[in-house]
Amino acid sequence: MKFFLLVVIGASLCNSFVYSQNRKKLDLFQCIGIASDSSLQAFIAQNYYQSGYWEYRSYQAARLPSLSLRTIPMQYNRSIVKRYDFQENIDVYRVQQSLYSSGGLILSQNFDLTGGTFFVDSELGFIKSYGNNNNRQFNAVPIRVGYSQALFGYNNSWWERKIGPLKFEKEKKTFLYRQQEIAETTVQHFFNYVQAQKEYELALENMLSADTLYTIGLERQKISAISEADVLALKLDKINTQNTLKSVELALKDARFAFLTFLNLDKSKVYSLELPENTDNILIPIDNALTYIKNNNPDYLSYQQEILEAEREVERSRKSVFDANISASVGFNQVADNFGGAYGSPLRQDIVTLSFTIPVLDWGVRKGRINMAKSHLGVKKLSVQQKKQNIEQELISAVDNFNNQKGMLGSAQEVLSLANDAYRINKKRFIVGKADMSTLIFSLNRYKEAQRNYINSLKYYWASYYKIKKLTLYDFEKHRDISVLSELKTNNF
């Protein structure tokens, strides 16, 4: 046992020397900064934001004019087709061979207000026939201007214009939400590691004290100042503290590994965590917090998006009862047996198309779709109302916990100081024979409990604060909304 004690003392002295030489001190806010910048969760949040960013860029690009090339470089056709022989007044089969090629450019622009499309295009086609009728022709459309529009139909462009920017705004706030979620998780890992460190330090001190008390008990037994039962109890306590130290050491390793893994820190380095001081100047009125959550929380934008998408489906169902389309174009056209002639003396080309598709009998299919879309919209509105109530209740509970925890922190710190003093005094009194073992063990247990309560109070305090920040996306210390630009200033998308 003495050899084991010497090994433990030597190891603790070596660890203390290493800590003093190589350890890096980290407080809670430094850990949150590291996790928000370098953790795997931070990289995941950045990639989610990047995906939303490029989706929004695609939405913006779709609103701009587009230029497309439509071409058939070559189409060769050799087949037997049916033809009418007007001399014999019969249908006959004949071999036909032809080579066809075409190409054109089209510039188009969607018009969000009506859902129609303006276009300007140019085309050139070439065909060459083989056999008895061996000839070739060029067909040119130098320029054509037109417009196509669905009449009384569903305007997808108008809805995309309403939903697209809303989705990107939601992505920006969701990125901030995930950042605060990382901070909230960091608080848990930070205080779990601190608690494990404190438990280990106390277990080590307790083991050394138990060994010292057992040695003193043996000396006092020689002069009949302590009973044999008390000596056996001291020996039992010494063995128990050694076993407790081993168990606590394993828990410390687990907490350290979880902490370093989450922050993505080098596991070969030594870190010393410093507890944050109580911040008494943070005030969070519930009414203000409810205002911030409505203005900033991404879930509210998500709820708005859900309602808009449900309304879009109702309109789509209503306006898909029948199809009516109109298209009109004005341009020039010419055909010739050579390239230059196809562009010489072009003729006017006017094309107007009006089409209708009207269902005569569908057995109520479209009516059922409309009613289903309306019902879905009604369910969605009620669901959104319930979700808003739940998230507001979650915020109210978090604010209440935070404000209550502020008052409990001071008393927990005072209890810890008193319990520490009581334990130190009783330890000295036991050494000189003025206190019994029961008093010493009772004071030690109260000190352990006070330490746990104080660390837990700090953890709940900061966990509640960062949960409120996550829900409201508001910095109550600096009294301002959390900015996307400040969060993304180091990222290049």
C-alpha positions as CSV (number, residue, x, y, z in Angstrom):
1,M,0.0,0.0,0.0
2,K,2.8,2.4,0.8
3,F,4.4,1.6,-2.6
4,F,1.1,2.4,-4.3
5,L,0.8,5.6,-2.3
6,L,4.3,6.7,-3.4
7,V,3.5,5.9,-7.0
8,V,0.3,8.0,-6.9
9,I,2.1,10.9,-5.1
10,G,4.9,10.7,-7.6
11,A,2.5,10.7,-10.5
12,S,0.6,13.6,-9.2
13,L,3.8,15.6,-8.7
14,C,4.9,14.7,-12.2
15,N,1.6,15.7,-13.6
16,S,1.7,19.0,-11.7
17,F,5.1,19.7,-13.2
18,V,4.0,18.9,-16.7
19,Y,0.8,21.0,-16.3
20,S,2.8,23.9,-15.1
21,Q,5.1,23.7,-18.1
22,N,2.9,22.7,-21.0
23,R,-0.8,23.2,-20.1
24,K,-2.9,25.7,-22.0
25,K,-5.5,27.6,-20.0
26,L,-9.0,27.8,-21.6
27,D,-12.1,29.5,-20.3
28,L,-15.7,28.8,-21.3
29,F,-15.8,31.5,-23.9
30,Q,-12.6,30.5,-25.6
31,C,-13.9,26.9,-25.8
32,I,-17.1,28.2,-27.4
33,G,-15.0,30.2,-29.9
34,I,-12.9,27.2,-30.8
35,A,-16.0,24.9,-31.2
36,S,-17.8,27.5,-33.3
37,D,-14.8,27.7,-35.7
38,S,-13.0,24.3,-35.7
39,S,-15.4,21.6,-34.5
40,L,-17.0,19.1,-36.9
41,Q,-20.4,20.5,-36.1
42,A,-19.2,23.9,-37.2
43,F,-18.0,22.5,-40.5
44,I,-21.4,20.7,-41.0
45,A,-23.2,24.0,-40.2
46,Q,-21.0,25.9,-42.8
47,N,-21.7,23.3,-45.5
48,Y,-25.5,23.4,-44.8
49,Y,-25.3,27.2,-45.2
50,Q,-23.2,26.9,-48.3
51,S,-25.8,24.6,-49.8
52,G,-28.5,27.1,-49.1
53,Y,-26.4,29.9,-50.4
54,W,-25.9,28.2,-53.8
55,E,-29.6,27.3,-54.0
56,Y,-30.4,31.0,-53.6
57,R,-27.8,31.9,-56.2
58,S,-29.5,29.5,-58.6
59,Y,-32.8,31.1,-57.8
60,Q,-31.4,34.5,-58.6
61,A,-29.8,33.2,-61.8
62,A,-33.2,31.8,-62.9
63,R,-34.6,35.3,-62.8
64,L,-32.0,36.6,-65.3
65,P,-32.2,36.3,-69.1
66,S,-30.9,33.0,-70.4
67,L,-29.2,32.3,-73.8
68,S,-29.5,28.7,-75.2
69,L,-28.2,27.0,-78.2
70,R,-30.5,24.4,-79.8
71,T,-28.9,22.3,-82.5
72,I,-29.2,19.1,-84.4
73,P,-25.7,18.7,-86.0
74,M,-26.8,15.9,-88.3
75,Q,-29.8,13.7,-88.9
76,Y,-29.5,11.1,-91.7
77,N,-32.7,9.3,-92.7
78,R,-33.0,6.4,-95.2
79,S,-36.3,4.6,-95.0
80,I,-39.2,3.3,-97.1
81,V,-42.2,5.6,-96.8
82,K,-45.7,5.6,-98.3
83,R,-46.4,8.2,-101.0
84,Y,-49.4,8.9,-103.2
85,D,-48.8,8.5,-107.0
86,F,-51.2,11.0,-108.5
87,Q,-50.7,9.7,-112.0
88,E,-51.8,6.1,-111.1
89,N,-54.1,7.4,-108.3
90,I,-52.6,4.8,-105.8
91,D,-50.4,4.8,-102.7
92,V,-47.0,3.4,-103.3
93,Y,-43.9,2.7,-101.2
94,R,-40.7,4.5,-102.1
95,V,-37.2,4.7,-100.8
96,Q,-36.3,8.1,-99.3
97,Q,-32.9,9.4,-98.2
98,S,-32.3,12.8,-96.6
99,L,-29.7,14.6,-94.5
100,Y,-30.9,17.3,-92.1
101,S,-29.1,19.7,-89.9
102,S,-30.3,22.7,-87.9
103,G,-29.2,25.2,-85.2
104,G,-30.5,28.2,-83.4
105,L,-29.9,30.6,-80.6
106,I,-32.7,31.7,-78.2
107,L,-32.6,34.5,-75.6
108,S,-35.5,34.2,-73.1
109,Q,-36.6,36.1,-70.0
110,N,-39.3,35.0,-67.6
111,F,-41.8,37.7,-66.5
112,D,-42.7,36.9,-62.8
113,L,-45.8,39.1,-62.7
114,T,-47.7,37.1,-65.2
115,G,-45.6,33.9,-65.5
116,G,-45.1,34.3,-69.2
117,T,-41.8,34.2,-71.2
118,F,-40.4,36.7,-73.7
119,F,-38.0,35.3,-76.2
120,V,-35.8,36.4,-79.2
121,D,-34.4,33.6,-81.4
122,S,-32.7,32.9,-84.7
123,E,-32.7,29.6,-86.6
124,L,-31.0,28.1,-89.6
125,G,-32.0,24.7,-91.1
126,F,-30.5,22.7,-94.0
127,I,-31.9,19.6,-95.7
128,K,-30.6,17.6,-98.6
129,S,-32.5,14.9,-100.4
130,Y,-31.0,12.0,-102.4
131,G,-32.4,9.8,-105.2
132,N,-34.6,10.9,-108.1
133,N,-35.3,14.2,-106.5
134,N,-31.8,15.3,-105.6
135,N,-31.9,18.8,-104.2
136,R,-31.0,20.9,-101.1
137,Q,-32.6,23.8,-99.2
138,F,-31.7,26.3,-96.5
139,N,-34.4,27.6,-94.2
140,A,-33.4,30.7,-92.3
141,V,-35.2,32.7,-89.6
142,P,-32.8,35.7,-89.1
143,I,-34.8,37.0,-86.1
144,R,-38.0,36.3,-84.3
145,V,-39.5,38.0,-81.3
146,G,-42.3,36.4,-79.3
147,Y,-44.1,35.9,-76.0
148,S,-45.8,32.8,-74.5
149,Q,-48.3,32.9,-71.7
150,A,-50.5,30.5,-69.8
151,L,-54.0,32.0,-69.5
152,F,-55.7,31.8,-66.1
153,G,-53.1,29.2,-65.1
154,Y,-50.8,28.7,-62.2
155,N,-47.9,31.2,-62.0
156,N,-45.0,29.3,-60.6
157,S,-42.6,32.3,-61.1
158,W,-44.6,34.5,-58.8
159,W,-44.6,32.0,-56.0
160,E,-40.9,31.3,-56.4
161,R,-40.3,35.1,-56.1
162,K,-42.1,35.0,-52.7
163,I,-40.6,31.8,-51.4
164,G,-37.0,32.0,-52.7
165,P,-35.7,34.9,-50.7
166,L,-37.6,33.6,-47.6
167,K,-35.8,30.3,-47.8
168,F,-32.4,32.0,-48.0
169,E,-33.2,34.2,-45.0
170,K,-34.2,31.1,-43.2
171,E,-30.8,29.4,-44.1
172,K,-28.9,32.4,-42.7
173,K,-30.7,32.3,-39.5
174,T,-30.5,28.5,-39.3
175,F,-26.7,28.9,-39.6
176,L,-26.7,31.2,-36.6
177,Y,-29.1,28.8,-34.8
178,R,-26.6,26.0,-35.3
179,Q,-23.8,28.1,-34.1
180,Q,-25.6,28.8,-30.8
181,E,-26.5,25.1,-30.6
182,I,-22.7,24.4,-30.8
183,A,-22.2,26.8,-28.0
184,E,-24.9,25.1,-25.9
185,T,-23.3,21.7,-26.4
186,T,-19.9,23.1,-25.6
187,V,-21.2,24.3,-22.2
188,Q,-22.3,20.7,-21.4
189,H,-18.9,19.2,-22.4
190,F,-17.0,22.0,-20.7
191,F,-18.7,21.6,-17.3
192,N,-18.7,17.8,-17.5
193,Y,-14.9,18.0,-17.9
194,V,-14.5,20.5,-15.1
195,Q,-16.7,18.4,-12.8
196,A,-14.6,15.4,-13.6
197,Q,-11.4,17.3,-13.0
198,K,-12.7,18.6,-9.6
199,E,-13.9,15.1,-8.7
200,Y,-10.4,13.7,-9.5
201,E,-8.6,16.4,-7.5
202,L,-10.9,15.8,-4.5
203,A,-10.6,12.0,-4.8
204,L,-6.8,12.3,-4.9
205,E,-6.8,14.6,-1.9
206,N,-9.2,12.4,-0.1
207,M,-7.0,9.3,-0.7
208,L,-3.9,11.1,0.6
209,S,-5.9,12.4,3.6
210,A,-7.3,8.9,4.3
211,D,-3.8,7.5,4.3
212,T,-2.6,10.2,6.6
213,L,-5.5,9.7,8.9
214,Y,-5.0,6.0,9.0
215,T,-1.3,6.5,9.9
216,I,-2.3,8.9,12.6
217,G,-5.0,6.5,13.8
218,L,-2.4,3.7,14.2
219,E,-0.2,6.0,16.3
220,R,-3.1,7.1,18.5
221,Q,-4.2,3.5,18.9
222,K,-0.8,2.8,20.6
223,I,-1.6,5.3,23.3
224,S,-5.3,4.0,23.5
225,A,-6.6,7.3,22.2
226,I,-8.7,5.7,19.5
227,S,-10.6,2.4,19.4
228,E,-9.7,-0.6,17.2
229,A,-13.1,-0.2,15.5
230,D,-12.2,3.4,14.5
231,V,-8.8,2.2,13.2
232,L,-10.5,-0.4,11.1
233,A,-12.9,2.1,9.8
234,L,-10.0,4.4,8.8
235,K,-8.3,1.5,7.0
236,L,-11.6,0.7,5.2
237,D,-11.9,4.4,4.2
238,K,-8.4,4.3,2.9
239,I,-9.1,1.3,0.7
240,N,-12.4,2.8,-0.5
241,T,-10.7,6.1,-1.5
242,Q,-8.1,4.2,-3.5
243,N,-10.9,2.4,-5.4
244,T,-12.8,5.7,-5.8
245,L,-9.7,7.4,-7.3
246,K,-9.4,4.7,-10.0
247,S,-13.1,5.0,-10.9
248,V,-12.9,8.8,-11.0
249,E,-9.8,8.7,-13.1
250,L,-11.6,6.6,-15.7
251,A,-14.5,9.1,-15.7
252,L,-12.0,12.0,-16.1
253,K,-10.5,10.3,-19.2
254,D,-13.9,9.8,-20.7
255,A,-14.9,13.4,-20.1
256,R,-11.6,14.7,-21.4
257,F,-11.9,12.6,-24.6
258,A,-15.5,13.8,-25.2
259,F,-14.5,17.4,-24.6
260,L,-11.4,17.3,-26.9
261,T,-13.2,15.4,-29.6
262,F,-16.1,17.8,-29.7
263,L,-13.8,20.8,-29.9
264,N,-11.5,19.0,-32.4
265,L,-8.5,19.8,-30.3
266,D,-5.1,18.0,-30.2
267,K,-5.5,15.1,-27.7
268,S,-1.8,15.0,-27.0
269,K,-1.8,18.5,-25.4
270,V,-2.8,19.3,-21.8
271,Y,-5.6,21.8,-21.2
272,S,-6.6,23.5,-17.9
273,L,-10.2,24.8,-17.7
274,E,-11.1,27.9,-15.8
275,L,-14.6,28.3,-14.4
276,P,-16.4,31.5,-15.6
277,E,-17.3,34.1,-13.1
278,N,-20.9,34.9,-12.4
279,T,-22.3,37.6,-14.8
280,D,-24.8,39.7,-12.8
281,N,-25.4,42.3,-15.4
282,I,-27.3,40.1,-17.9
283,L,-31.0,40.8,-17.7
284,I,-33.5,39.0,-19.9
285,P,-37.1,40.2,-19.7
286,I,-39.5,37.6,-20.9
287,D,-41.5,40.1,-23.1
288,N,-38.3,41.2,-24.9
289,A,-37.2,37.6,-25.4
290,L,-40.6,36.8,-27.0
291,T,-40.2,39.7,-29.4
292,Y,-36.8,38.6,-30.4
293,I,-37.8,35.0,-31.0
294,K,-40.6,36.0,-33.3
295,N,-38.3,38.3,-35.3
296,N,-35.1,36.2,-35.4
297,N,-35.8,32.5,-34.9
298,P,-35.5,30.5,-38.1
299,D,-38.4,28.2,-37.1
300,Y,-40.8,31.2,-37.6
301,L,-39.5,31.6,-41.2
302,S,-39.9,27.9,-41.7
303,Y,-43.5,28.2,-40.5
304,Q,-44.1,31.0,-42.9
305,Q,-42.6,29.0,-45.7
306,E,-44.8,26.0,-44.9
307,I,-48.0,28.2,-45.1
308,L,-46.9,29.7,-48.4
309,E,-46.2,26.3,-49.9
310,A,-49.5,25.0,-48.8
311,E,-51.3,28.1,-50.3
312,R,-49.3,27.5,-53.5
313,E,-50.7,24.0,-53.7
314,V,-54.2,25.3,-53.3
315,E,-53.8,27.7,-56.1
316,R,-52.0,25.1,-58.3
317,S,-55.0,22.7,-57.7
318,R,-57.6,25.4,-58.5
319,K,-55.9,26.7,-61.7
320,S,-55.1,23.2,-63.1
321,V,-58.8,22.6,-63.9
322,F,-58.2,23.5,-67.5
323,D,-55.2,24.6,-69.6
324,A,-55.3,27.7,-71.8
325,N,-52.2,28.9,-73.5
326,I,-51.4,31.6,-76.0
327,S,-48.2,32.3,-77.9
328,A,-47.4,34.9,-80.5
329,S,-44.3,35.7,-82.5
330,V,-43.2,38.1,-85.2
331,G,-40.1,37.6,-87.4
332,F,-38.7,36.9,-90.8
333,N,-38.4,33.7,-92.8
334,Q,-36.9,32.6,-96.1
335,V,-36.1,29.4,-98.0
336,A,-33.4,29.0,-100.7
337,D,-31.1,26.5,-102.3
338,N,-28.0,28.3,-101.0
339,F,-26.9,29.9,-97.8
340,G,-26.8,33.5,-99.0
341,G,-30.3,33.3,-100.6
342,A,-31.8,32.0,-97.3
343,Y,-30.9,35.4,-95.8
344,G,-31.8,37.5,-98.8
345,S,-35.2,39.2,-99.1
346,P,-36.7,37.6,-96.0
347,L,-40.5,37.3,-95.8
348,R,-42.6,38.3,-92.9
349,Q,-43.5,35.5,-90.5
350,D,-46.4,35.8,-88.0
351,I,-47.4,33.0,-85.7
352,V,-50.2,33.1,-83.2
353,T,-51.3,30.0,-81.3
354,L,-54.2,29.7,-78.8
355,S,-54.9,26.4,-77.2
356,F,-57.4,25.0,-74.7
357,T,-57.6,21.8,-72.8
358,I,-61.0,21.5,-71.0
359,P,-62.0,18.4,-69.0
360,V,-65.4,17.2,-69.9
361,L,-65.7,14.3,-67.4
362,D,-63.1,13.5,-64.7
363,W,-65.3,12.0,-62.1
364,G,-64.4,14.6,-59.5
365,V,-60.7,14.1,-59.6
366,R,-59.8,17.8,-59.8
367,K,-62.4,18.7,-57.2
368,G,-60.9,16.2,-54.8
369,R,-57.5,17.6,-55.3
370,I,-58.7,21.1,-54.6
371,N,-60.4,19.9,-51.4
372,M,-57.3,17.9,-50.3
373,A,-55.1,21.0,-50.8
374,K,-57.5,23.2,-48.8
375,S,-57.6,20.6,-46.0
376,H,-53.8,20.4,-46.0
377,L,-53.6,24.2,-45.7
378,G,-56.0,24.2,-42.7
379,V,-54.1,21.4,-40.9
380,K,-50.8,23.2,-41.6
381,K,-52.1,26.5,-40.1
382,L,-53.2,24.7,-36.9
383,S,-49.9,22.8,-36.8
384,V,-47.9,26.0,-37.1
385,Q,-50.0,27.7,-34.4
386,Q,-49.2,24.7,-32.1
387,K,-45.5,24.8,-32.9
388,K,-45.3,28.5,-32.2
389,Q,-47.0,28.0,-28.8
390,N,-44.5,25.2,-28.0
391,I,-41.4,27.1,-28.9
392,E,-42.6,30.2,-27.0
393,Q,-43.3,28.0,-23.9
394,E,-39.8,26.6,-24.3
395,L,-38.3,30.1,-24.3
396,I,-40.4,31.2,-21.3
397,S,-39.2,28.1,-19.4
398,A,-35.6,28.8,-20.3
399,V,-35.8,32.5,-19.3
400,D,-37.4,31.5,-15.9
401,N,-34.6,28.9,-15.3
402,F,-32.0,31.5,-16.2
403,N,-33.3,34.2,-13.9
404,N,-33.8,31.7,-11.1
405,Q,-30.3,30.3,-11.6
406,K,-28.8,33.7,-11.2
407,G,-30.1,33.9,-7.6
408,M,-29.0,30.4,-6.8
409,L,-25.4,30.9,-8.0
410,G,-24.5,33.3,-5.2
411,S,-25.9,31.0,-2.5
412,A,-24.2,27.9,-4.1
413,Q,-20.9,29.7,-4.1
414,E,-21.3,30.8,-0.5
415,V,-22.3,27.2,0.5
416,L,-19.2,25.9,-1.2
417,S,-16.9,28.4,0.7
418,L,-18.5,27.5,4.0
419,A,-18.3,23.7,3.3
420,N,-14.7,24.0,2.4
421,D,-13.8,25.9,5.5
422,A,-15.8,23.4,7.7
423,Y,-14.0,20.5,6.1
424,R,-10.5,22.0,6.6
425,I,-11.3,22.9,10.2
426,N,-12.7,19.4,11.0
427,K,-9.7,17.8,9.4
428,K,-7.3,19.8,11.6
429,R,-9.4,19.1,14.7
430,F,-9.4,15.3,13.9
431,I,-5.6,15.3,13.5
432,V,-5.2,16.8,17.0
433,G,-7.9,14.6,18.4
434,K,-10.7,17.1,18.9
435,A,-13.1,15.7,16.4
436,D,-14.3,12.2,15.7
437,M,-14.2,10.4,12.3
438,S,-18.0,10.7,11.8
439,T,-17.8,14.5,11.9
440,L,-14.9,14.5,9.5
441,I,-16.6,12.2,7.0
442,F,-19.8,14.2,7.2
443,S,-18.0,17.5,6.6
444,L,-16.2,15.9,3.6
445,N,-19.4,14.7,2.0
446,R,-21.0,18.1,2.5
447,Y,-18.0,19.7,0.8
448,K,-18.2,17.3,-2.2
449,E,-21.9,18.0,-2.5
450,A,-21.4,21.7,-2.3
451,Q,-18.8,21.6,-5.0
452,R,-21.0,19.5,-7.3
453,N,-23.9,21.9,-6.7
454,Y,-21.8,25.0,-7.5
455,I,-20.5,23.5,-10.8
456,N,-24.0,22.3,-11.7
457,S,-25.4,25.8,-11.0
458,L,-22.8,27.4,-13.2
459,K,-23.5,24.8,-15.9
460,Y,-27.3,25.3,-15.8
461,Y,-26.8,29.1,-15.7
462,W,-24.7,29.2,-18.9
463,A,-26.6,26.4,-20.6
464,S,-29.9,28.4,-20.1
465,Y,-28.3,31.5,-21.4
466,Y,-27.0,30.0,-24.6
467,K,-30.3,28.2,-25.1
468,I,-32.0,31.6,-24.9
469,K,-29.5,33.0,-27.4
470,K,-30.1,30.0,-29.7
471,L,-33.9,30.5,-29.6
472,T,-33.8,34.3,-29.9
473,L,-30.6,34.9,-31.9
474,Y,-30.0,37.9,-29.7
475,D,-27.0,38.8,-27.6
476,F,-28.3,40.1,-24.3
477,E,-24.8,41.1,-23.1
478,K,-24.1,43.4,-26.1
479,H,-27.8,44.2,-26.6
480,R,-28.0,43.5,-30.4
481,D,-29.1,40.8,-32.8
482,I,-26.5,38.2,-33.7
483,S,-25.2,39.1,-37.2
484,V,-24.7,36.7,-40.1
485,L,-21.8,38.8,-41.4
486,S,-19.9,38.6,-38.1
487,E,-20.4,34.9,-38.0
488,L,-19.3,34.4,-41.6
489,K,-16.4,36.9,-41.7
490,T,-13.8,34.1,-41.7
491,N,-15.5,31.9,-44.2
492,N,-15.2,32.0,-47.9
493,F,-18.2,30.8,-49.8
